[in-house]
């Protein structure tokens, strides 16, 4: 019996199969990456709007324009997806903290700059802030466990304050946990009220609260009166936000199909790749190159891509007894490149 690796895909030539294997299935990897990004962003948006308890897989897939089958290929269940979404936000904040070069600073300045970075991020991304701070408390056991791990990391950073003075030496390790819990509660209350006041307005008072047990009331008062810091290396223009729930309808800035009302599938990427590789290709040629032998399916997909402005037909068509001849439009070239489908540079194409 032939092994799976030796079986030739139905409707696909040996040459095309070898070419696609040589490319390492780059379009498939890109499609999966974008589908995952869409699902994570949609999960955060759904949780913010509906609440953790009322968010379902159907809510997430509808927002992401991704099929349920694809969802379950990427995530085991709803909580698995929501946990990944929260992890993505935590990673994003961690990247901004790394960009602030906190390790180069003494303890008090390190805490001060780190706190400002976190509050400023939550102000810029209110949907992500509410999902992580408010809705995470209503999550399942795995979400709650992950939240505790994040708080424990923050507590370890504050616990270094015990070595800052003789007063700090008298503080037990529990002090840092209490300070993180108190700061979290303050931010939670402000977000829950939703009065629009910037979280960064809390910076001075929170810093005063944090340094008080370690450095005393005089240092706490100085922190309350100090102007807000602007950490180096963290600017809105330089941020790379892989997941933003405020843009879940388009799947984020990295989604080449942003704004197009269509699902993103691997078959779409293969069709665009086939047209990019052979401008003027017919329906049958697209089907053969993309591995879609059913001409009814390929005709429907081509018609949909044409309506979306991704491809254009320069042939006379079946009404005149001639084959269609498909080429990518400038928008189609942009999308194909974004999917890693090998669209060539073309004069006049908009990237």
Steps between C-alpha positions, in 0.01 A plus 500: 500500500636844412603724783326832551810690382496313168135564420459761229240769585193462280467765228847643558795444263823345625694813404269731696504264798879495508516878466263549791691254717824680413349828614420344834129583473572865585144617418353243738721619786410862428127421485518315832685793657235747386213271601650465848543877528139556393371252756702646787391854420138390457511315835616813681234712331224250578604470864503878536153536347323191633695401809709190552210277608285586197769480231470188284704348222231614255540863613876478445487332158236741368706802600817349358332373179669166560323163488429289808709222349799732477439616857520144632809432289674781690342483848353223710210707633381848588718535808808389308442783250425760767807396695715541187346843441582613852851359467547703183413821686733414788778434247430834337534684831817303576646616169431862588658453841806350332513801268511732801840353605390464861787272599739791464318704767513496882202343675284809555555631145444151361164469675406854404573454130343153495180619663473787255553265204223266617250777572574675169448174310165438672394855412587447133326162482180532708342183357807297588512667841143404586546146372814441706416691817122459533398194300800287598362493855191326363696242302541129550763328717777523240440871441499571873818298547672695222386826658655397832829425326507848346427664835773290662753627243403857580529430873853365453597827330367702796656269758844628403404813694576319825871549433468874441514611864502385860128571506454271204686219676218487754238435229394137452477354146123521532529880473567483127201272441278740691625798299438327167153396613418853614625659177307245295183574697536874436545447125210252498271754665594775258438279197174370643369854547589583143509873562770555238759634743851392390656226709828689480342759730539237773873469451622736772266372768571136418873567515457667836312197627770263370805676647337583834570171681852474361626861507264686734250787478744765380599293196134418438410869496781575257372233265150644507633842400742391228408559132405195297788314332530424130702178468751486214432261216122482546303711254165443340649529154753224565258254664423177320157384609436146378158485658266795540140429590403844374587378149364146513275554199805523278722271701763760581751696297682182388190354329519563122123438474419771754173666407398232249177317596629148445634201686867430470573143391800313368309433178470876443877534538560217251268656241674837530834323478391321183393825333815681617716225351322505164313820410233429241433152637158342434253361753625149430861610531432664836328185623786277392768721655306553822401135536125569471373262229131590542440767236177608668687581821781680320250707296320614814825590674630693198171690472521592869859619467400704195215668690746588777729666248791258547503355147392613154395303192657609172350211301181494297345232721276205433226714348726543195641152507835607642669432831529754779842656550565602861752751629552663839387857551730736695298413811535132419878538466511663845293220655698224327829645621364525851398134489843397378341375177787606280332792320762670280584869509297668232523850363217712638410250774431648837676325783 
